[in-house]
Amino acid sequence: MPEGDTVWNTARMLHRALAGDVVRHSDFRVPDLATVDLAGFTIHGCVSRGKHLLLRVTREERLTIHSHLRMDGAWRVFAPGEAWRGRHSHVIRAVLRASSAVAVGYHLHDLAILPTDDEEKLVGHLGPDLLGPPGEPGGWDLDEAVRRVKTSPARPIAEALLDQTNLAGIGNLYKCELLFLRGLWPWTPVWQIDDLPGLLTLAQRVLAANRGRWTQVTTGSLRRGQETYVYGRGRAPCRRCGTPVAYDNPGTSTDRVTYWCPVCQPESD
């Protein structure tokens, strides 16, 4: 699931494969960018900002290729001449060919090319990035994240954690797992959270612990089926108390289903 750590890993993969190389051929398969040609641009590097990817290139001007993975997007890197595998060709949205590697973007969302100096127009609304370097624009800032969450004191904490303008990088998996780890009922109002800084500090630690690997783990176990406490485990026994894990279905997409243990995360008064 492309949450903040997955996007960070993707940015690192693209940076390692392409940084310093020159684009030999580009192909953007979306109407607004169909005529764009980035051949000759040097690839400066790639960074993440929350769930957003910013791939920077330079020639006479500095440009940024912006993409968002949402639930189904992915970038893959292949060696020159290697067959592209893993996804169907009809969902390819972007191709960058360099001498060292070929980057292929599947099911990309919000694909855009803009001057690098204008990046903040796209991502400046985001809250502090859980995996962003402290002290840098948009980087992790616990005090600022706490301040933003507290601006809506009656809001359910589960909803507040998913709001990327509060803090950037948490998706549904980490939302569910963090609230379980802190023993919080997902619909507890923000004002009732006794230790909000502790919750957000834990969020940063959990995402940081999963950097560098594609498997998202909160239990400490990498064994298949043992990676999470409650997420995706509706009706299965709680790993702590044995109570069946509860879940709700808001009638939209499964990525917004909330999982919790009714005993370990009792309803607030």
C-alpha positions in Angstrom: 0.0 0.0 0.0 1.6 3.3 -1.1 1.8 5.2 2.2 4.6 7.5 3.1 7.3 4.9 3.6 6.4 3.2 0.2 6.6 6.6 -1.5 10.0 7.3 0.2 11.3 3.9 -1.0 10.1 4.7 -4.5 11.9 8.0 -4.5 15.1 6.4 -3.3 14.8 3.7 -6.0 14.4 6.3 -8.8 17.1 8.5 -7.4 19.6 5.7 -7.2 18.8 4.5 -10.7 18.6 7.8 -12.6 20.3 10.6 -10.7 23.1 12.2 -12.8 22.0 10.5 -16.0 20.5 12.2 -19.1 17.0 11.5 -20.5 17.4 9.9 -23.9 13.7 9.6 -24.5 10.5 10.5 -22.6 6.9 9.3 -23.2 4.0 10.7 -21.2 0.8 8.9 -21.9 -1.7 11.4 -20.6 -3.4 14.0 -22.8 -2.0 17.1 -21.1 1.6 15.9 -21.5 1.5 13.9 -24.7 3.7 16.3 -26.6 6.3 16.9 -23.9 9.8 15.9 -24.8 12.4 15.8 -22.0 15.2 14.3 -24.1 18.5 16.0 -23.2 17.5 16.9 -19.7 19.8 15.8 -16.8 18.0 13.9 -14.0 18.9 15.8 -10.9 17.2 13.4 -8.5 14.0 12.3 -6.9 12.5 13.1 -3.5 9.2 12.3 -1.7 6.9 14.8 0.1 4.4 12.8 2.0 2.7 10.7 -0.6 3.9 12.8 -3.5 6.9 12.1 -5.8 9.0 14.9 -7.2 11.4 13.9 -9.9 13.7 16.8 -10.8 15.4 17.4 -14.2 17.5 20.3 -15.5 18.7 21.7 -18.8 18.3 25.4 -19.6 15.4 25.3 -17.0 14.7 23.3 -13.9 11.6 21.1 -14.1 9.8 18.7 -11.8 7.8 15.7 -12.8 5.1 15.3 -10.1 3.2 12.1 -9.5 1.0 10.6 -6.9 0.6 6.8 -6.4 -2.7 6.8 -4.5 -3.8 3.2 -4.1 -2.7 1.6 -7.4 0.2 3.6 -8.7 3.8 2.4 -9.0 7.1 3.2 -10.6 9.3 0.4 -11.8 13.0 0.5 -12.9 14.3 -1.8 -15.6 17.7 -2.2 -17.3 17.9 -1.0 -20.9 16.6 -3.7 -23.1 14.9 -5.6 -20.3 11.3 -6.6 -20.7 8.8 -4.5 -18.7 7.0 -6.9 -16.4 4.6 -6.8 -13.5 1.9 -4.6 -14.9 -0.2 -4.3 -18.1 1.1 -1.9 -20.7 -2.2 -0.1 -21.0 -1.8 1.4 -17.6 1.6 2.9 -18.3 1.4 6.7 -17.8 5.1 7.7 -18.1 8.4 6.3 -19.4 11.8 7.9 -18.9 14.7 6.2 -20.8 18.2 7.0 -19.7 21.5 5.2 -20.6 21.6 3.4 -17.2 18.0 2.5 -16.7 14.4 2.9 -17.8 11.8 4.1 -15.4 8.2 3.2 -16.1 5.2 4.7 -14.2 2.0 2.7 -13.9 -1.4 4.0 -12.9 0.2 7.3 -11.9 -2.2 10.0 -10.7 -2.0 13.8 -10.8 0.9 13.6 -13.3 2.2 17.0 -14.0 5.4 18.8 -15.1 6.1 22.2 -13.6 9.0 24.6 -12.8 10.9 23.3 -9.8 10.6 26.7 -8.2 6.8 26.2 -8.2 6.8 22.9 -6.3 5.3 24.5 -3.3 2.2 25.4 -5.3 1.5 21.6 -5.4 2.7 20.4 -2.1 3.0 23.5 0.1 -0.4 22.8 1.7 0.9 19.5 3.2 1.6 19.2 6.8 5.0 18.2 8.1 6.4 15.1 6.3 6.9 12.3 8.7 9.9 11.2 6.8 11.2 14.6 5.8 14.5 15.9 7.1 13.8 18.2 10.1 14.7 21.8 9.4 14.0 21.6 5.7 10.9 23.0 4.0 8.1 20.5 4.7 10.3 18.4 6.9 9.2 16.7 10.1 8.2 19.1 12.8 6.4 17.5 15.8 5.3 20.8 17.3 3.8 22.0 14.0 2.0 18.6 13.4 0.5 18.8 16.9 -0.6 22.4 16.4 -2.3 21.5 13.1 -4.1 18.4 14.5 -5.4 20.5 17.5 -7.0 23.1 15.2 -10.0 20.7 14.9 -10.5 19.5 18.5 -13.8 17.7 17.9 -12.6 15.8 14.9 -12.2 12.0 15.3 -8.5 11.1 15.7 -8.6 8.5 12.9 -9.8 11.2 10.5 -7.3 13.7 11.7 -4.4 11.3 11.1 -5.4 10.8 7.5 -5.6 14.5 6.8 -2.4 15.2 4.9 -2.6 18.9 5.7 -2.0 17.9 9.3 0.9 15.6 8.8 1.9 14.0 5.6 2.5 10.3 5.0 -0.1 8.3 7.1 -2.5 6.1 5.2 -5.2 3.7 6.4 -2.8 0.9 7.4 -0.8 3.0 9.7 -3.8 4.9 11.0 -5.3 1.6 12.2 -2.1 0.2 13.6 -1.1 3.4 15.4 -4.4 3.7 17.2 -4.2 0.1 18.3 -0.7 0.6 19.6 -1.9 3.6 21.7 -5.1 1.9 22.8 -7.3 4.6 21.2 -10.8 4.1 19.9 -10.7 5.5 16.3 -13.6 7.9 16.8 -12.1 9.5 19.9 -12.2 13.3 19.5 -8.8 15.0 19.3 -9.4 17.0 22.4 -9.7 13.8 24.4 -6.3 12.5 23.4 -4.1 12.7 26.6 -0.7 12.4 24.8 -1.1 13.7 21.2 2.7 14.4 20.9 3.3 10.7 21.9 1.0 9.4 19.3 2.5 11.5 16.5 6.1 10.7 17.7 5.1 7.0 17.4 3.8 7.6 13.9 7.1 9.0 12.8 9.1 6.2 14.4 6.9 3.5 12.8 7.2 4.9 9.3 10.9 5.5 9.7 11.4 1.9 10.8 9.8 0.7 7.5 12.0 2.8 5.3 14.2 0.7 3.0 11.9 -2.3 2.7 8.7 -2.8 0.8 6.9 -4.9 3.5 5.1 -2.7 6.0 5.4 -4.1 9.5 4.1 -2.9 12.8 4.4 -6.1 14.9 8.1 -6.6 14.4 7.5 -9.9 12.4 8.2 -10.1 8.7 6.4 -13.4 8.4 3.5 -13.4 6.0 0.2 -12.8 7.8 1.9 -11.6 11.0 2.9 -8.1 9.9 0.0 -6.1 11.4 -2.0 -6.1 14.6 -5.5 -5.2 13.3 -5.3 -3.9 9.8 -6.8 -6.3 7.3 -7.7 -8.7 10.1 -11.5 -8.2 10.5 -13.0 -10.9 12.7 -9.6 -12.5 13.4 -8.6 -12.7 17.1 -6.8 -9.7 18.5 -3.1 -10.6 19.0 -3.3 -9.2 22.5 -6.6 -10.3 24.0 -8.2 -12.7 21.5 -11.3 -10.6 20.9 -12.4 -10.6 17.3 -11.1 -7.5 15.5 -13.9 -5.2 14.6 -14.1 -3.2 11.4 -16.5 -0.8 9.7 -17.2 -0.4 6.0 -18.1 3.1 5.0 -19.4 1.9 1.6 -16.6 3.4 -0.4 -13.3 1.7 -1.1 -11.6 -0.8 1.1 -8.7 1.5 1.8 -10.9 3.5 4.2 -12.1 0.5 6.3 -11.2 1.0 9.9 -10.0 -1.9 12.0 -9.8 -1.9 15.8 -10.1 -4.1 18.8 -13.2 -3.3 20.9 -11.4 -4.4 24.2 -7.9 -3.0 23.6 -9.4 0.2 22.2 -12.5 0.9 24.2 -15.0 3.5 23.2 -14.4 6.8 24.8 -17.0 8.3 27.1 
